[in-house]
Amino acid sequence: MRLFAGSSHPALAQAIAKHLSQDLGNVNAKEFSCGERYVRFEESVRGKSVYLIQTASPNINEHLMELLLMCQAAKLSFAQSVHVVLPNFPYARQDRVSHWREPISAKLVAHLLEEAGADHVMTLNLHSAQIQGFFSIPVDILDSSKIFEAYVRSKKLKNLIVVGPDIGSAKYAKVFADVLGAELAILHKSRPEHHQTEVLDVVGDVEGKTCLIFDDMIDTAGTLLSAKEALLERGANPDVYAAATHAIFSGPALERLSNAGFKEVIVSDSMPVQKDTFPGLTILSVAPLIAEVIDHIERGESVTEIYDT
């Protein structure tokens, strides 16, 4: 087994390698003056199980191209198998044609990874589970709720209710609520434009409850702010929590979250996030989970067992 890190999130790659008691392999990744990416493995990968750790970062297109080049370089260098560890899957929200003349970008990314030489993909909390069907190679969708569960339990929140901010997040929210033994509420919202949300209704009794809004990602934070406002209007406890796997934090997100007054915003490090970015931010590491899955794969053991313990 050899682990290699792309340029997107070296800190996470180092943490995964540490948990596996492995060293990261040497790879030369750089950019030519014309903007083209270049990669070269500086050690042999012949006959090895190669794990490429890359995530969808703010430089999403640059790092996606770098990952594709790493896949092909490993395949052309006679790697036994190429495993792509992609905590935040790029273009995951474009998983269907919702308006005329649109692409299905998530499917295109899946095909590109396969064509580049990937034999297996690992990712966290896909925006839509149907993306797994775009691949003809094995895909492991890891559930980060196991990490959030331990942290939320440690807080011993009283009268807790888990809130799915929209229908799309209802499945994740329901699983998380069941794990915690908490009640569930779902928000019904409309989206007039990209990054614009309007909550139309709240399904569930949130009056006097401690609300934890649980989603797969926080992008511009517009959904979170609308959700919090709707919950407070319906008598929820003013101490509102939010949790999400992928901390994208694009555009006005940081300013919004700095002023939103959430009791706590809990995210994972599936993407690079700086500590103390705004008050109340907590970052949980997914490195132990990813490392454990890699270890099970290398030992030929069931990955499902990880969630049963």
C-alpha positions as CSV (number, residue, x, y, z in Angstrom):
1,M,0.0,0.0,0.0
2,R,1.2,3.5,-0.8
3,L,-0.5,6.8,0.1
4,F,-0.1,9.9,-2.0
5,A,-1.5,13.4,-1.4
6,G,-2.6,15.8,-4.0
7,S,-2.3,19.6,-3.5
8,S,-5.9,20.2,-2.2
9,H,-5.7,19.1,1.5
10,P,-2.2,18.0,2.6
11,A,-3.1,18.3,6.3
12,L,-5.9,15.7,6.0
13,A,-3.6,13.4,4.0
14,Q,-1.0,13.6,6.7
15,A,-3.5,12.8,9.4
16,I,-4.8,9.7,7.5
17,A,-1.2,8.5,7.0
18,K,-0.5,9.0,10.7
19,H,-3.5,6.9,11.7
20,L,-2.3,4.1,9.3
21,S,1.3,4.4,10.6
22,Q,2.3,5.1,7.0
23,D,4.4,7.7,5.3
24,L,3.0,9.7,2.4
25,G,4.7,8.9,-0.9
26,N,6.6,11.4,-2.8
27,V,4.8,13.0,-5.8
28,N,5.9,16.0,-7.8
29,A,2.9,18.1,-8.5
30,K,3.3,21.5,-10.0
31,E,1.9,24.0,-12.5
32,F,3.5,25.1,-15.7
33,S,3.6,28.8,-16.5
34,C,0.8,28.3,-19.0
35,G,-1.5,26.9,-16.3
36,E,-1.3,23.2,-17.2
37,R,-0.9,20.8,-14.3
38,Y,2.0,18.3,-14.1
39,V,2.4,15.2,-11.8
40,R,5.1,12.5,-11.4
41,F,5.4,9.8,-8.8
42,E,9.0,10.0,-7.5
43,E,9.0,6.4,-6.3
44,S,7.9,3.1,-7.8
45,V,4.2,2.1,-7.5
46,R,4.5,-1.0,-9.6
47,G,2.4,-3.8,-8.1
48,K,1.2,-1.5,-5.2
49,S,-2.3,-0.6,-3.9
50,V,-2.2,3.1,-4.5
51,Y,-4.4,5.5,-2.5
52,L,-4.7,9.1,-3.9
53,I,-6.0,11.6,-1.4
54,Q,-7.6,14.6,-3.0
55,T,-10.7,16.7,-2.2
56,A,-12.9,19.2,-3.9
57,S,-11.4,22.4,-2.6
58,P,-12.0,26.1,-3.5
59,N,-9.6,25.4,-6.5
60,I,-11.9,22.7,-7.6
61,N,-11.1,22.5,-11.3
62,E,-7.3,22.7,-10.8
63,H,-7.4,19.9,-8.2
64,L,-9.8,17.7,-10.2
65,M,-7.4,17.9,-13.1
66,E,-4.5,17.1,-10.9
67,L,-6.3,14.1,-9.5
68,L,-7.0,12.8,-13.0
69,L,-3.4,13.1,-14.0
70,M,-2.4,11.2,-10.8
71,C,-4.8,8.4,-11.6
72,Q,-3.4,8.0,-15.1
73,A,0.2,8.2,-13.9
74,A,-0.4,5.5,-11.4
75,K,-2.1,3.3,-13.9
76,L,0.6,3.8,-16.5
77,S,3.2,2.9,-13.9
78,F,1.6,-0.5,-13.3
79,A,0.0,0.1,-10.0
80,Q,-1.9,-3.0,-8.9
81,S,-5.0,-0.9,-8.0
82,V,-5.8,2.8,-7.9
83,H,-8.1,3.9,-5.0
84,V,-9.3,7.5,-5.1
85,V,-10.0,9.0,-1.7
86,L,-12.2,12.0,-2.5
87,P,-13.8,13.2,0.7
88,N,-15.8,16.0,-1.0
89,F,-17.0,14.9,-4.4
90,P,-16.8,17.7,-7.0
91,Y,-19.9,18.8,-9.0
92,A,-22.1,16.5,-6.8
93,R,-25.0,18.9,-6.9
94,Q,-25.3,18.7,-10.6
95,D,-26.7,15.1,-10.6
96,R,-29.6,15.5,-13.1
97,V,-31.0,17.7,-15.8
98,S,-33.3,20.1,-13.8
99,H,-33.5,22.7,-16.6
100,W,-33.3,22.4,-20.4
101,R,-29.8,22.1,-22.0
102,E,-28.0,21.4,-18.7
103,P,-25.2,18.8,-18.3
104,I,-25.2,16.1,-15.7
105,S,-21.8,17.1,-14.3
106,A,-21.5,14.6,-11.5
107,K,-21.8,11.8,-14.1
108,L,-19.2,13.4,-16.3
109,V,-16.8,13.5,-13.3
110,A,-17.5,9.8,-12.6
111,H,-16.7,8.9,-16.2
112,L,-13.5,11.0,-16.2
113,L,-12.2,9.2,-13.0
114,E,-12.8,5.8,-14.6
115,E,-11.2,6.8,-17.8
116,A,-8.2,8.1,-16.0
117,G,-7.7,4.8,-14.3
118,A,-9.5,4.8,-11.0
119,D,-10.4,1.3,-9.8
120,H,-12.3,2.4,-6.6
121,V,-13.6,5.6,-5.2
122,M,-14.2,6.6,-1.5
123,T,-16.2,9.7,-0.7
124,L,-18.2,11.2,2.2
125,N,-21.9,12.0,2.4
126,L,-22.7,12.5,-1.3
127,H,-25.2,15.3,-2.0
128,S,-27.2,12.6,-3.9
129,A,-26.7,8.9,-3.4
130,Q,-27.7,8.3,-7.0
131,I,-24.2,9.5,-8.1
132,Q,-23.0,6.0,-7.0
133,G,-24.9,4.7,-10.0
134,F,-22.9,6.8,-12.4
135,F,-19.9,4.5,-11.8
136,S,-19.2,1.1,-13.1
137,I,-16.4,0.6,-10.5
138,P,-16.9,0.1,-6.7
139,V,-17.8,3.3,-4.8
140,D,-17.8,3.5,-1.0
141,I,-19.9,6.3,0.4
142,L,-18.7,6.9,4.0
143,D,-21.1,8.2,6.6
144,S,-19.6,10.9,8.7
145,S,-22.5,10.9,11.1
146,K,-20.6,8.4,13.3
147,I,-18.1,11.2,14.0
148,F,-20.8,13.8,14.7
149,E,-22.7,11.4,16.9
150,A,-19.9,11.0,19.4
151,Y,-19.4,14.8,19.6
152,V,-23.1,15.7,19.9
153,R,-23.7,13.0,22.6
154,S,-20.8,14.5,24.6
155,K,-22.7,17.8,24.8
156,K,-25.7,16.1,26.4
157,L,-28.2,18.5,24.8
158,K,-31.6,18.4,26.3
159,N,-34.9,18.3,24.4
160,L,-32.9,17.8,21.1
161,I,-34.6,17.7,17.7
162,V,-32.6,17.1,14.5
163,V,-33.7,19.3,11.6
164,G,-33.3,18.5,7.9
165,P,-33.2,21.9,6.1
166,D,-34.8,20.6,3.0
167,I,-36.3,17.4,1.4
168,G,-32.9,16.4,0.0
169,S,-31.3,16.3,3.4
170,A,-34.2,14.5,5.0
171,K,-32.5,11.0,4.7
172,Y,-29.3,12.1,6.4
173,A,-31.2,13.9,9.1
174,K,-33.5,11.0,9.7
175,V,-30.5,8.6,10.1
176,F,-28.8,11.0,12.4
177,A,-31.9,11.6,14.5
178,D,-32.4,7.8,14.9
179,V,-28.8,7.3,16.0
180,L,-29.2,10.0,18.6
181,G,-32.7,8.9,19.7
182,A,-33.9,12.4,18.9
183,E,-37.0,13.8,17.2
184,L,-37.0,14.9,13.6
185,A,-38.2,18.0,11.8
186,I,-38.0,18.7,8.0
187,L,-38.1,22.1,6.4
188,H,-39.9,22.7,3.1
189,K,-38.2,25.3,1.1
190,S,-38.2,26.8,-2.4
191,R,-35.1,28.0,-4.4
192,P,-36.0,30.8,-6.8
193,E,-32.4,31.1,-7.9
194,H,-29.1,29.4,-7.2
195,H,-28.0,30.2,-3.7
196,Q,-31.4,31.7,-2.8
197,T,-33.7,29.9,-0.4
198,E,-37.1,30.6,1.1
199,V,-38.5,28.3,3.9
200,L,-42.2,27.7,3.2
201,D,-43.1,25.4,6.1
202,V,-41.7,23.4,9.0
203,V,-42.9,19.8,9.3
204,G,-42.5,18.8,13.0
205,D,-43.0,20.4,16.4
206,V,-39.9,22.6,17.2
207,E,-41.5,24.8,19.9
208,G,-39.2,24.9,23.0
209,K,-36.8,22.4,21.4
210,T,-33.0,22.6,21.0
211,C,-32.6,22.4,17.2
212,L,-29.7,20.9,15.4
213,I,-29.8,21.6,11.7
214,F,-28.0,18.7,10.0
215,D,-27.0,18.8,6.3
216,D,-24.4,17.4,4.0
217,M,-22.8,20.7,3.2
218,I,-22.6,24.4,4.0
219,D,-22.0,26.5,0.9
220,T,-23.1,30.1,1.1
221,A,-25.0,29.4,4.3
222,G,-28.2,30.9,2.9
223,T,-30.1,27.7,3.7
224,L,-28.9,27.7,7.3
225,L,-29.9,31.3,7.9
226,S,-33.3,30.8,6.4
227,A,-33.7,27.6,8.5
228,K,-32.7,29.2,11.7
229,E,-35.1,32.1,11.2
230,A,-38.0,29.8,10.4
231,L,-37.3,27.7,13.6
232,L,-37.1,30.7,15.8
233,E,-40.4,32.0,14.4
234,R,-42.0,28.8,15.5
235,G,-40.8,29.0,19.0
236,A,-37.6,27.0,19.0
237,N,-34.9,27.4,21.7
238,P,-32.8,30.4,20.7
239,D,-29.7,28.2,21.1
240,V,-29.7,26.7,17.5
241,Y,-26.9,24.3,16.4
242,A,-25.8,23.4,12.9
243,A,-23.8,20.5,11.6
244,A,-22.6,19.6,8.1
245,T,-20.0,17.3,6.6
246,H,-18.6,19.6,4.0
247,A,-17.6,23.1,4.9
248,I,-17.5,24.8,1.5
249,F,-18.0,28.3,2.9
250,S,-18.1,30.2,-0.4
251,G,-19.1,33.7,-1.2
252,P,-20.8,35.4,1.8
253,A,-20.8,32.3,4.0
254,L,-18.2,33.4,6.5
255,E,-19.7,36.9,7.0
256,R,-23.2,35.3,7.4
257,L,-22.1,32.7,9.9
258,S,-20.1,35.3,11.9
259,N,-23.2,37.4,12.3
260,A,-25.8,34.6,12.5
261,G,-25.5,33.8,16.2
262,F,-25.5,30.1,16.0
263,K,-24.7,28.4,19.3
264,E,-22.2,26.2,17.5
265,V,-21.5,25.2,13.9
266,I,-20.0,21.8,13.7
267,V,-18.2,20.6,10.5
268,S,-15.7,18.1,9.4
269,D,-12.3,18.6,7.8
270,S,-13.3,17.0,4.5
271,M,-12.2,20.3,3.1
272,P,-9.4,22.6,4.4
273,V,-11.0,24.9,7.1
274,Q,-9.1,27.2,9.4
275,K,-9.8,27.1,13.1
276,D,-11.4,30.2,14.7
277,T,-12.7,31.3,11.3
278,F,-15.8,32.6,13.1
279,P,-17.2,32.3,16.7
280,G,-18.7,28.9,17.6
281,L,-17.0,26.9,14.8
282,T,-16.0,23.3,15.7
283,I,-14.0,21.1,13.3
284,L,-14.1,17.3,13.6
285,S,-11.5,15.2,11.8
286,V,-12.6,12.5,9.3
287,A,-9.1,11.1,9.1
288,P,-9.7,8.3,11.7
289,L,-12.8,7.1,9.7
290,I,-11.1,7.2,6.3
291,A,-8.0,5.5,7.8
292,E,-10.1,2.7,9.3
293,V,-11.9,2.1,6.0
294,I,-8.5,1.9,4.1
295,D,-7.2,-0.5,6.7
296,H,-10.3,-2.8,6.3
297,I,-9.9,-2.7,2.5
298,E,-6.3,-3.7,2.7
299,R,-7.1,-6.5,5.1
300,G,-10.0,-7.7,3.0
301,E,-12.4,-7.1,5.7
302,S,-16.0,-5.7,5.6
303,V,-16.3,-1.9,5.7
304,T,-19.9,-2.3,7.0
305,E,-18.5,-3.6,10.3
306,I,-17.1,-0.2,11.0
307,Y,-20.7,1.2,11.4
308,D,-21.9,-1.8,13.4
309,T,-19.4,-1.2,16.2
